[in-house]
Amino acid sequence: MELLSDRKVIAISLNSENLTKEQLEEEKEKLEARFGLPVFDPLNECSSVAKEIEASTS
């Protein structure tokens, strides 16, 4: 994404449709480890997203 924009990527949203809770957590962990960014499910975790992004950028 940073190649397409002059903006820094600060988080990754994950589409959780058709995933079990276990699959969702596994994918979140993989993506967080790979990219070093917070990963969230915007449909179910909106309240904690801002806190996670703030913590990761400070």
C-alpha positions as CSV (number, residue, x, y, z in Angstrom):
1,M,0.0,0.0,0.0
2,E,2.8,2.4,0.8
3,L,3.9,2.1,-2.8
4,L,0.5,3.4,-4.0
5,S,0.3,6.3,-1.5
6,D,2.5,8.6,0.4
7,R,0.7,7.4,3.6
8,K,2.2,5.0,6.1
9,V,0.3,1.8,6.7
10,I,-0.6,1.7,10.4
11,A,-2.9,-1.3,10.7
12,I,-4.4,-4.2,8.8
13,S,-8.1,-5.0,8.7
14,L,-9.1,-8.6,8.3
15,N,-12.3,-9.9,6.7
16,S,-13.5,-12.5,9.2
17,E,-16.4,-13.7,7.1
18,N,-16.6,-17.5,7.0
19,L,-13.8,-17.8,9.6
20,T,-14.2,-19.5,13.0
21,K,-12.9,-17.5,16.1
22,E,-9.9,-19.8,16.2
23,Q,-9.1,-19.3,12.5
24,L,-9.5,-15.5,12.9
25,E,-7.1,-15.5,15.8
26,E,-4.6,-17.7,14.0
27,E,-4.6,-15.4,10.9
28,K,-4.3,-12.3,13.0
29,E,-1.3,-13.7,14.8
30,K,0.3,-14.7,11.4
31,L,-0.2,-11.2,9.9
32,E,0.9,-9.4,13.0
33,A,4.1,-11.4,13.1
34,R,4.8,-11.0,9.4
35,F,4.1,-7.3,9.1
36,G,4.6,-6.0,12.7
37,L,1.3,-4.1,12.5
38,P,-1.9,-4.4,14.6
39,V,-4.5,-6.6,12.8
40,F,-8.2,-6.3,13.6
41,D,-11.6,-7.3,12.5
42,P,-13.4,-4.0,11.8
43,L,-16.9,-5.6,12.1
44,N,-16.3,-6.9,15.6
45,E,-13.4,-4.9,17.1
46,C,-14.0,-1.3,16.4
47,S,-13.8,-0.1,20.0
48,S,-10.3,-1.4,20.5
49,V,-8.8,-0.4,17.1
50,A,-7.9,3.2,17.9
51,K,-6.1,2.1,21.1
52,E,-4.1,-0.6,19.3
53,I,-3.1,1.8,16.5
54,E,-2.1,4.5,19.0
55,A,0.0,2.0,21.0
56,S,1.8,0.8,17.9
57,T,2.7,4.2,16.6
58,S,4.0,5.7,19.8
